[in-house]
């Protein structure tokens, strides 16, 4: 539960920073590889996959941080983020 994490992490900001940094770094690496495969380019030669990955990781981090600090429900946060980025959120097919 989120409150359990907050309680455990409250006295150890260095642990929180390390966990966040490792998570963000691994996500960045995975997305860079994914975008390179999708574009059919060499990750070492073409900067686009890394730029795309960095953008996506930034958005993901902002969403998670907002969710952890906001009283809004996650769909509201995604809707607000989508408006800020001028994109339409994908709707699930209920």
C-alpha positions in Angstrom: 0.0 0.0 0.0 1.2 3.5 -0.7 0.8 4.7 2.9 3.0 1.8 4.1 5.7 2.9 1.6 5.4 6.6 2.7 5.8 5.6 6.3 8.8 3.4 5.7 10.4 5.9 3.4 9.8 9.0 5.5 13.0 8.6 7.5 15.3 7.4 4.7 15.2 9.9 1.8 18.5 8.4 0.5 16.7 5.1 0.0 13.8 6.7 -1.8 16.2 8.6 -4.1 18.1 5.4 -4.9 15.0 3.4 -5.6 13.6 6.1 -7.8 16.9 6.5 -9.6 17.3 2.8 -10.3 13.7 2.5 -11.4 13.9 5.5 -13.8 17.3 4.3 -15.2 16.0 0.8 -15.9 12.8 2.1 -17.5 14.9 4.5 -19.7 17.1 1.6 -20.9 14.2 -0.6 -21.6 12.3 2.1 -23.5 15.5 3.1 -25.5 15.9 -0.5 -26.7 12.2 -0.7 -27.5 12.1 2.5 -29.5 15.3 1.5 -31.4 13.7 -1.8 -32.4 10.4 -0.1 -33.4 12.3 2.4 -35.5 14.7 -0.2 -36.9 17.7 1.9 -36.0 21.0 1.4 -34.2 20.8 2.8 -30.7 24.4 3.9 -30.8 24.0 5.9 -34.0 20.5 7.4 -33.8 19.6 9.7 -30.9 15.8 9.4 -31.5 15.2 6.3 -29.4 17.0 7.8 -26.4 15.2 11.2 -26.8 11.8 9.4 -27.0 12.7 7.2 -24.0 13.8 10.2 -22.0 10.5 12.0 -22.8 8.4 9.0 -21.8 10.3 8.4 -18.6 9.9 12.1 -17.7 6.1 11.8 -18.2 5.9 8.6 -16.3 7.9 10.1 -13.4 5.7 13.2 -13.3 2.5 11.0 -13.3 3.8 8.8 -10.5 5.0 11.7 -8.4 1.7 13.6 -8.9 -0.3 10.5 -8.0 1.7 10.0 -4.8 1.1 13.6 -3.7 -2.3 14.4 -5.1 -5.8 13.8 -3.8 -7.0 13.4 -7.4 -7.8 10.0 -8.8 -5.4 8.6 -11.3 -7.7 8.9 -14.3 -8.0 12.7 -13.5 -4.3 13.0 -13.3 -3.9 11.2 -16.7 -6.5 13.5 -18.2 -4.8 16.6 -16.9 -1.4 15.4 -18.2 -2.9 14.6 -21.6 -4.2 18.1 -21.9 -0.8 19.5 -20.9 0.9 17.4 -23.6 -1.8 18.1 -26.1 -2.6 14.4 -26.6 -5.7 12.3 -26.2 -5.6 9.6 -23.6 -6.4 6.1 -25.0 -9.7 4.8 -23.7 -10.1 1.2 -22.6 -12.7 -0.8 -24.5 -15.2 -1.5 -21.7 
